[in-house]
């Protein structure tokens, strides 16, 4: 099982041009400075922000722009359309929902796979 995922975790989509950060509502605050994520924290724009420009030919806006450019792949702004994260923790629940782990992923309707690059908060060393 992977490590716990909290709000601020860095995400990357296989068709996205830039990483983005997971946003989890404060209602899931569990013994952590940041709210812990569950498998149901997959709502586009609210939990999963856009990944810059989308390069998926299955994305209707990319397909239209590519057709207008005579077949030259033309990335367009990303707006992910996602599914719940899988697999989730089998024994740990947060507010009745399975906890999100670093080995979870979700998929976009346009074929992208969204993975967790950095699952938790990074702690700075202060001197």
TORRO-961819 format. One record per residue (C-alpha): x, y, z; residue number from 1; residue in three letters. Coordinates in steps of 0.25 Angstrom, whole numbers, m for minus. Each point is the difference from the previous one (the first is absolute). Layout:
! TORRO-961819
X:Y:Z:NUM:Ala
...
//
This chain:
! TORRO-961819
0:0:0:1:Unk
5:14:m4:2:Unk
1:12:10:3:Unk
m11:9:4:4:Unk
m4:11:m10:5:Unk
m4:14:5:6:Unk
m5:13:m6:7:Unk
12:6:m8:8:Unk
5:m13:m6:9:Unk
6:2:m13:10:Unk
m8:m7:m12:11:Unk
4:m2:m14:12:Unk
m9:m5:m12:13:Unk
6:m7:m12:14:Unk
m6:9:m10:15:Unk
2:13:9:16:Unk
11:10:m2:17:Unk
2:4:14:18:Unk
m2:m6:14:19:Unk
m11:5:9:20:Unk
m3:m2:15:21:Unk
m11:m8:6:22:Unk
m10:8:8:23:Unk
m7:m6:12:24:Unk
m11:6:8:25:Unk
4:3:15:26:Unk
m12:m9:4:27:Unk
10:m11:m1:28:Unk
10:5:9:29:Unk
6:m13:8:30:Unk
12:1:9:31:Unk
7:8:m11:32:Unk
3:15:m3:33:Unk
m6:m2:m13:34:Unk
m14:m7:m3:35:Unk
2:m15:m4:36:Unk
m5:m4:m13:37:Unk
m10:m12:m4:38:Unk
m3:m7:m12:39:Unk
m12:9:m2:40:Unk
9:13:m1:41:Unk
m1:0:m16:42:Unk
m9:11:m3:43:Unk
6:8:m12:44:Unk
3:15:4:45:Unk
m3:m2:14:46:Unk
9:m12:4:47:Unk
8:m2:m13:48:Unk
4:13:m7:49:Unk
4:1:m15:50:Unk
13:m5:m5:51:Unk
4:12:m9:52:Unk
m2:m4:m14:53:Unk
m7:m13:m4:54:Unk
7:m8:m11:55:Unk
m11:m12:m1:56:Unk
m5:m2:m14:57:Unk
m13:m5:7:58:Unk
m3:14:6:59:Unk
m10:6:m9:60:Unk
7:14:1:61:Unk
13:m6:m4:62:Unk
m6:m8:m11:63:Unk
m7:12:m6:64:Unk
13:9:1:65:Unk
8:m11:m6:66:Unk
m10:m2:m12:67:Unk
1:15:m2:68:Unk
15:0:0:69:Unk
m1:m11:m11:70:Unk
4:m12:9:71:Unk
11:7:8:72:Unk
m2:m3:15:73:Unk
m5:12:6:74:Unk
m1:0:15:75:Unk
m11:7:7:76:Unk
m3:4:14:77:Unk
m2:m12:10:78:Unk
m13:m2:7:79:Unk
1:m14:6:80:Unk
m13:m9:0:81:Unk
4:m10:11:82:Unk
m4:m13:7:83:Unk
2:m4:14:84:Unk
14:m4:5:85:Unk
4:m15:0:86:Unk
5:m7:7:87:Unk
m3:6:13:88:Unk
4:m5:14:89:Unk
m7:m12:3:90:Unk
0:1:16:91:Unk
1:15:2:92:Unk
m12:9:m2:93:Unk
m2:15:2:94:Unk
m14:4:3:95:Unk
m5:m13:m5:96:Unk
8:1:m13:97:Unk
12:m8:m4:98:Unk
13:8:2:99:Unk
8:4:m12:100:Unk
14:m6:m1:101:Unk
12:4:m8:102:Unk
m1:m12:m10:103:Unk
m15:4:m4:104:Unk
m3:6:m13:105:Unk
m12:5:m7:106:Unk
m4:1:m15:107:Unk
m5:12:m8:108:Unk
m11:m2:m10:109:Unk
10:4:m11:110:Unk
10:m11:3:111:Unk
9:6:9:112:Unk
5:m7:13:113:Unk
2:9:12:114:Unk
10:m5:10:115:Unk
6:6:13:116:Unk
14:5:m1:117:Unk
2:5:14:118:Unk
m11:m6:10:119:Unk
2:9:12:120:Unk
5:13:6:121:Unk
15:3:m1:122:Unk
5:4:13:123:Unk
11:11:0:124:Unk
12:0:9:125:Unk
1:13:8:126:Unk
12:4:6:127:Unk
//
